Amino acid sequence: MKITDYLPTGKENAIPSKTLAEILGFDTVRELQKAIERERQAGAVILSTCTEGGGYFLPANETEIREFIRTLSNRAKNTRRSMESALDALDGMTGQMRL
């Protein structure tokens, strides 16, 4: 079973993760997320959105792919900033400085 076989095309048709997990027989949304990650690592282009109810879908066009990439990039930047703050705090506690 490939998850991509069950996904609609286009952001406006995204299937919420809980619904998709139920359709595909996963016990939890986390199991679904792991399966999606495996398919992505194998080359599948599975997009997701948090807006308008969120969910997973296949890209309908280049714009949807670019929007997804932008969202991931912004999320990565925010995660990096959070990590830097935590590392700075840890450095302050241990008296060490990072390069």
C-alpha positions in Angstrom: 0.0 0.0 0.0 1.3 3.4 -1.0 -0.1 6.4 0.8 0.3 8.4 -2.4 -2.4 6.2 -4.0 -4.9 7.5 -1.4 -4.0 11.2 -1.6 -6.0 13.8 -3.5 -4.4 16.4 -5.7 -4.4 20.0 -4.7 -4.2 21.8 -1.4 -8.0 22.5 -1.4 -8.6 18.8 -1.3 -6.2 17.9 1.6 -7.2 15.1 3.8 -6.8 15.7 7.6 -4.2 13.4 9.2 -6.7 11.8 11.5 -9.1 10.9 8.7 -6.2 9.6 6.5 -4.9 7.5 9.4 -8.4 5.9 9.8 -8.8 5.3 6.1 -5.4 3.6 5.9 -5.8 1.6 9.1 -3.1 3.2 11.2 -3.7 3.1 14.9 -2.3 6.6 15.5 -1.5 9.7 13.5 2.1 9.3 14.5 2.2 5.9 12.7 0.8 7.7 9.6 3.4 10.4 9.9 6.3 7.9 10.1 4.9 6.1 7.0 4.7 9.4 5.1 8.2 10.2 6.1 9.4 6.8 4.7 7.6 7.5 1.4 9.1 11.0 1.2 12.6 9.6 1.8 11.9 7.2 -1.1 11.1 10.1 -3.4 7.4 10.7 -3.0 6.3 14.4 -3.1 3.7 14.4 -0.4 2.7 17.9 0.7 1.0 19.0 3.9 -0.7 22.1 5.2 -1.8 23.5 8.5 -4.2 26.0 7.1 -7.8 25.5 6.4 -8.1 22.4 8.5 -4.8 21.1 7.3 -4.0 17.7 5.9 -2.0 15.8 3.3 -2.2 16.1 -0.5 -0.3 15.7 -3.8 0.8 18.9 -5.5 -1.4 20.2 -8.2 1.2 22.7 -9.5 4.5 24.3 -9.0 3.1 27.0 -6.8 1.9 24.4 -4.2 5.4 22.9 -4.1 7.1 26.2 -3.7 4.7 27.2 -0.9 5.4 23.9 0.9 9.2 24.5 0.6 8.8 28.0 1.9 6.8 26.7 4.9 9.4 24.1 5.7 12.2 26.6 5.3 10.6 29.0 7.8 9.9 26.2 10.2 13.6 25.1 10.0 14.7 28.7 10.7 12.5 29.0 13.7 13.7 25.6 15.0 17.3 26.7 14.5 16.7 29.9 16.5 15.1 27.9 19.3 18.0 25.6 19.4 20.5 28.4 19.5 18.7 30.0 22.5 18.8 26.6 24.3 22.5 26.2 23.4 23.3 29.7 24.7 21.5 28.9 28.0 23.4 25.6 28.3 26.7 27.4 27.6 25.9 29.9 30.4 25.2 27.1 32.8 28.4 25.1 32.0 30.7 28.1 31.5 31.6 27.0 28.0 31.5 28.9 24.8 30.5 27.6 21.4 32.5 28.4 18.3 
